Every structure is written in structure tokens, then in C-alpha cells.
Amino acid sequence: MLIIGGGITGLQAAQNLSQVGIEVVLVEQSDQLGGNLKALGSTFPEGRGAPELIEKRINAINGSPQVTVVTEAEIASLAGEYARFTADLKTPGGKHAVESEAVIVATGFLPFNPIEMTHYGFGKHPDVITALELAGKIRDKKIVRNSEEKEPASVTFIQCVGSRDQSTHTYCSAFCCMYAVHMATIVRDQLPDCRVTILYMDLRTPFCAELIYEDARRRGVTFVRSKPAKIRTGTGNGHLTIQYEDTLDGALRFLDSEMVVLSIGAEPTYDTEKLAASLKVDCDESGFFRCDREPVFTKAKGVFIAGAASGPKDITTCLAEGSAAAAQAALLLKG
């Protein structure tokens, strides 16, 4: 079994397959396993530590003779069909050929880069940061402004950056609202005197995440239904001034904030189209892998898509789909 992608979804699938005695080759393009989850400190909704989630699964596959892990690997070519796929891997140690009966694609997503959204000043003003950068500050318990290395008196989150937008991506990235609410409560915990505001288009916190939203309100996080227009250097007490439309009454308003956090969404990985063509599967209108039957089946027998490779998903769903892909692959291989 070939698993492409060593993030939390690929790790989950590899662990599950090894437990039923199926040999796995897990291929990861970076030098470390863990994917996007490596950047996080804690996860929503339970607040579990991201390193713990990763290390638990890495330890399990490292202790299994069924799993071979190949990092810093680029798939130079991939061809074949069930039950004989051949992948040529390009690694620092040379080229390697891997044959497998089936393939699980768990390539995840790329965090959206907001550098071209110039009205937000990202890349121009040091105190306009992405949620990923804030996650690192939270993990290190050092929430400070980049401009002065001082704790901010106010932090404002702007939602749907790179999502639900005709100029970037029209789809919802699914997890941004939930991680923003989660992070906002942590900022309040670490900086009790900090004013925390979330500017949102529509807040989407389904199921148990709604409890986190209610908890955030009780802890003093302010939620404003709005449409932010631009960020400029502040003229009042705040370091930055956010100009936005209050979409409840249509009024133009201004909010001073010492730190602005852009809640960025997800986009397909660079090699999605090439990999889809090699495996004879389709991509959807958003550029992610298309599942023929949800959640993990494709039109190609022996090819399964799991986790955020088929679109933005939270960690719980990625884990479930990693297990689902492993289960279906095992049924196919073992009959």
C-alpha cells in the first residue's frame, strides 16, 4: 500500500493498515511527518496538544515492521492501476521505485497566502499576521507584537481571508471560524486584559464547536458581523485601524487594534492536478481531488482520497477519513 502524504491523515491510515498486517510505504515530501498540524500548539474543540496527536501516531508506525517511511521524497512519476501501481520517488539519496496494489492520497492542503490582498497590509505591516503565526506565538506562550515585542492591548481576527471571495476562492474553508474562536479564548487566557474581537461574515461553528463559541462570548470575546474593507495605520489609540461595514445596519465603522490576525483558509497543493492525472481521478471545481463516492472513493479502483486532499476539513474529520480509507483499502486487498 502506498500512502502519499505524511500529515495526520496519512499517519492515521498507515497506523490502521499496519494493525491489520498490511505493508505500507508512507511518502512525505518534507523532512518531517505531521503536515500542517506541526504548526499548532493545541487543537479544537478539546484543546488536545497537536504534538501529542502527531507523536502518538509516529511512535506507532516507527514500532511497526509493516511501515516504511520515506521523507524528503518527490513523486517523479506515478502510473498503473489496481493492483499494480508504480511510483518513482526522487529523494536526496537517489531514485527509488515503489510498487503497490493500491494508493491512499492524503496530501492535505496549503495554507492560503494573503500577500496579494494588499488592502489588509499583510507583508507590509508587521502587526498584521496570519492565524498560523499566531498559533506559534500561542504555542510558545509569547503573544507579542512583531513591531515592538510588546503584548498587544487588543487583537482582532478577520475571518474568511482567502475563502468565500470571488477574487480568491469561493468555497468555505470549513475550519477557520472554529480555530479563530479557539485561539481567541486562548488569547484571553494568556492576556486577560486584552480586548479580543472577531469580525465575521457568517460564523460557522457546528456541533460541539458551538459550545466553544458560547464559552468565548462568556469570556469576553466580541463578535461583530461585518465586511472589513481595509487596514491602515491607526490614528487613535490603536496601532492599526480597520475600516469595515457593519452588515447588520449597513454603517461604516472603524476599529483600532494593536494586532490583526487574518484567519486564512486552505487551497489545493501544487501537485494536485498532476497527481490526479497520473491516478486517473478527477479534481473538483475548487481544485481539490474529487471523490466519486463520499467520503474516500474515487472513480479509479484502488485509489482512495482522505482528509483535506478532497477539500478543507477539521482534524477530527481527517482522522476519521484516514481510518475510512485504510478500512476500505484493507477490504479491497484482503477480500
C-alpha positions in Angstrom: 0.0 0.0 0.0 1.3 3.4 -1.0 0.2 6.4 1.1 1.1 9.8 -0.3 1.3 12.4 2.5 2.6 12.2 6.0 0.3 14.5 7.7 -2.2 13.5 10.4 -4.5 11.7 7.8 -1.7 9.7 6.3 -0.3 8.8 9.7 -3.7 7.6 10.8 -4.2 5.5 7.7 -0.7 4.0 8.0 -1.2 3.1 11.6 -4.6 1.4 10.9 -3.3 -0.6 8.0 -0.2 -1.8 9.9 -2.5 -3.0 12.6 -4.2 -5.4 10.2 -0.9 -6.7 8.8 -0.7 -4.7 5.5 2.6 -3.4 4.4 2.7 0.4 3.9 5.1 2.8 2.2 4.4 6.3 3.6 5.8 9.0 1.4 6.2 12.6 2.7 7.7 15.5 0.7 9.1 17.4 3.6 11.8 16.3 6.1 9.3 15.7 8.9 6.0 14.0 9.4 3.0 15.8 10.8 1.9 18.1 8.0 0.2 21.4 8.8 -0.5 20.2 12.3 3.1 20.7 13.2 2.5 24.5 13.4 -0.2 24.2 16.1 0.1 24.1 19.8 -3.4 22.9 20.8 -6.4 21.8 18.7 -10.2 22.5 18.9 -12.6 21.5 20.3 -11.0 19.6 23.1 -7.7 21.6 23.3 -5.6 18.4 22.7 -1.9 19.1 22.1 -1.0 18.9 18.4 2.4 17.5 19.1 0.9 14.7 21.1 -1.5 13.7 18.3 1.4 13.5 15.9 3.9 11.8 18.1 1.5 9.1 19.2 1.0 8.0 15.6 4.6 8.4 14.6 5.7 6.2 17.5 3.1 3.6 16.5 4.3 3.3 12.9 8.0 3.5 13.9 7.4 0.5 16.0 5.7 -1.4 13.2 7.7 -3.6 10.8 4.9 -3.2 8.3 5.5 0.5 7.7 8.4 2.1 5.7 8.6 5.9 5.9 10.3 7.9 3.1 10.7 11.6 3.8 12.1 14.4 1.6 10.5 12.4 -1.3 9.2 13.8 -4.5 7.0 11.6 -6.7 8.7 11.9 -10.1 6.2 9.7 -11.8 3.2 7.5 -10.8 1.4 5.1 -13.1 -0.5 1.9 -13.2 -3.9 0.6 -11.9 -5.2 -1.7 -9.4 -3.5 -4.0 -8.4 -0.1 -2.7 -9.7 0.8 0.9 -9.2 4.4 2.0 -9.7 5.8 5.2 -8.2 9.3 6.6 -8.9 10.5 8.5 -5.9 13.2 11.2 -6.0 15.0 11.6 -2.7 18.3 13.1 -1.5 19.7 9.5 -1.5 18.7 8.9 -5.1 15.7 7.5 -7.0 13.6 4.6 -5.7 10.8 2.7 -7.3 7.8 1.6 -5.2 5.2 -0.9 -6.3 1.8 -1.1 -4.5 -1.6 -2.7 -5.1 -3.5 0.4 -4.0 -2.9 4.1 -3.2 -4.2 6.4 -0.5 -3.8 10.1 -1.3 -3.5 12.2 1.9 -1.7 15.2 0.6 -3.6 17.7 2.7 -3.8 21.4 1.8 -1.7 24.6 1.5 -2.5 27.5 3.9 -3.7 30.4 1.8 -1.1 33.2 1.4 -2.8 36.6 1.7 0.2 38.6 0.4 -1.8 39.8 -2.7 -4.7 41.0 -0.6 -3.0 44.4 -0.3 -5.9 46.1 1.4 -5.1 44.2 4.6 -1.5 45.2 4.6 -0.1 41.7 5.1 3.6 41.7 4.4 3.7 45.5 4.7 2.7 46.0 8.4 4.4 43.6 10.9 1.4 43.5 13.2 -0.9 42.1 10.5 -0.2 38.4 10.8 -1.9 35.1 9.8 -3.5 32.7 12.2 -0.6 30.3 11.6 1.8 32.8 13.0 -0.5 33.5 16.0 -0.6 29.7 16.6 3.2 29.7 17.0 3.0 32.7 19.4 0.3 30.9 21.4 2.3 27.6 21.5 5.4 29.5 22.8 3.2 31.5 25.2 4.7 34.7 23.8 1.9 36.7 22.3 3.7 39.9 21.4 3.5 42.4 18.6 6.2 42.0 15.9 6.7 45.7 15.7 7.7 46.3 19.4 7.9 42.8 21.1 5.2 44.1 23.5 1.9 42.3 24.5 -1.0 43.8 22.5 -3.8 45.6 24.3 -6.1 44.5 21.5 -6.3 41.7 19.0 -8.8 41.5 16.1 -9.4 38.4 13.9 -10.7 38.9 10.3 -12.5 35.9 9.0 -12.8 34.3 5.6 -9.4 35.5 4.3 -8.9 33.7 1.0 -12.3 32.0 1.2 -15.9 32.9 0.2 -14.4 35.6 -2.0 -14.7 35.9 -5.8 -11.2 37.3 -6.0 -9.6 34.3 -4.3 -11.6 31.2 -3.6 -15.4 31.0 -3.5 -15.6 27.9 -1.2 -15.7 28.0 2.6 -12.6 26.6 4.2 -14.7 25.0 7.0 -12.3 25.2 9.9 -11.4 28.9 10.1 -14.2 30.0 12.3 -13.6 27.2 14.7 -9.9 27.8 15.0 -10.4 31.6 15.4 -12.8 31.1 18.3 -10.5 28.6 19.9 -7.5 30.9 19.5 -9.5 33.9 20.7 -10.3 32.2 24.0 -6.6 31.3 24.4 -5.5 34.9 23.8 -8.0 35.9 26.6 -6.5 33.3 28.9 -2.9 34.3 28.2 -3.6 38.1 28.1 -6.6 38.7 30.4 -6.6 42.4 29.9 -6.5 42.1 26.1 -9.6 43.2 24.1 -10.3 40.4 21.6 -12.7 40.9 18.6 -13.7 38.7 15.8 -15.0 40.3 12.6 -17.0 37.7 10.7 -19.2 37.3 7.6 -21.1 34.3 8.9 -19.9 32.4 11.9 -19.8 28.6 11.3 -19.2 26.6 14.5 -21.3 23.4 14.1 -22.0 20.7 16.6 -19.7 20.8 19.7 -17.8 23.8 18.4 -20.9 25.9 19.2 -20.0 25.3 22.9 -16.6 26.9 22.3 -18.3 29.9 20.7 -20.6 30.3 23.7 -17.7 30.0 26.0 -15.8 32.6 24.1 -18.6 35.1 24.5 -18.8 34.4 28.2 -15.0 35.1 28.4 -15.4 38.5 26.8 -14.6 37.9 23.1 -16.6 40.3 21.0 -18.2 39.1 17.7 -19.1 41.7 15.0 -20.9 40.7 11.9 -19.1 42.7 9.3 -17.3 43.1 6.0 -13.8 44.5 6.5 -12.6 46.8 3.7 -9.0 47.8 4.6 -6.5 48.2 7.3 -4.4 51.3 7.7 -2.0 52.8 10.2 -4.1 53.9 13.2 -4.7 57.5 14.1 -6.2 56.8 17.5 -5.0 54.7 20.5 -4.7 51.5 18.4 -1.7 50.7 16.3 -3.9 49.8 13.3 -7.3 50.9 12.2 -9.7 48.5 10.5 -12.4 50.0 8.3 -15.4 47.8 8.0 -19.1 47.7 7.1 -21.4 46.6 9.9 -23.6 44.3 7.9 -26.4 44.4 10.4 -27.1 48.1 10.0 -25.0 49.0 6.9 -23.0 51.6 8.8 -19.3 52.3 8.0 -17.3 51.8 11.2 -13.7 51.9 12.3 -11.9 49.7 14.9 -8.5 50.3 16.4 -6.4 47.2 17.1 -2.8 46.7 18.0 -2.7 43.3 16.3 -4.7 41.9 13.4 -5.0 38.2 12.7 -6.0 37.0 9.3 -8.0 33.8 9.5 -6.6 32.2 6.3 -8.2 29.2 4.6 -7.0 26.3 2.6 -6.1 25.7 -1.0 -5.1 22.6 -3.0 -1.4 21.5 -3.0 0.6 22.5 -6.1 0.8 18.9 -7.5 -2.9 18.0 -7.2 -3.7 18.2 -10.9 -0.6 16.3 -11.9 -1.2 13.6 -9.3 -4.9 13.3 -10.2 -4.0 12.8 -13.9 -1.4 10.1 -13.0 -4.0 8.2 -10.9 -6.8 8.8 -13.5 -9.0 10.6 -11.0 -10.7 14.0 -11.2 -10.4 17.3 -9.4 -13.5 19.3 -8.4 -14.2 22.9 -9.3 -12.2 24.1 -6.3 -9.1 22.3 -7.5 -9.1 19.5 -4.8 -9.3 15.8 -5.5 -12.9 14.7 -6.3 -14.4 11.7 -4.5 -16.7 9.7 -6.7 -18.5 8.4 -3.6 -18.0 10.1 -0.3 -16.0 10.1 1.8 -13.0 8.3 0.3 -13.8 6.5 -3.0 -12.7 7.7 -6.5 -13.7 6.5 -9.9 -10.4 4.6 -10.1 -10.4 1.2 -8.3 -7.7 1.0 -5.7 -7.3 4.8 -5.3 -8.7 6.5 -2.2 -8.7 10.1 -1.2 -8.6 11.0 2.5 -8.6 14.1 4.6 -8.1 17.7 3.3 -6.9 16.4 -0.1 -10.5 16.4 -1.1 -11.3 19.8 0.5 -10.8 21.7 3.8 -11.7 19.7 6.8 -11.0 19.8 10.6 -8.7 17.4 12.4 -11.4 15.1 13.7 -12.8 14.6 10.1 -9.3 14.0 8.8 -8.6 11.3 11.3 -12.0 9.6 10.5 -11.3 9.7 6.8 -7.8 8.3 7.3 -9.3 5.4 9.1 -12.1 5.0 6.5 -9.6 4.9 3.6 -7.5 2.4 5.5 -10.5 0.2 6.2 -11.7 0.3 2.5 -8.2 -0.4 1.2 -7.9 -3.4 3.6 -11.2 -4.8 2.5 -10.1 -4.5 -1.1 -6.7 -6.1 -0.6 -7.8 -8.8 1.8 -11.1 -9.6 0.1 
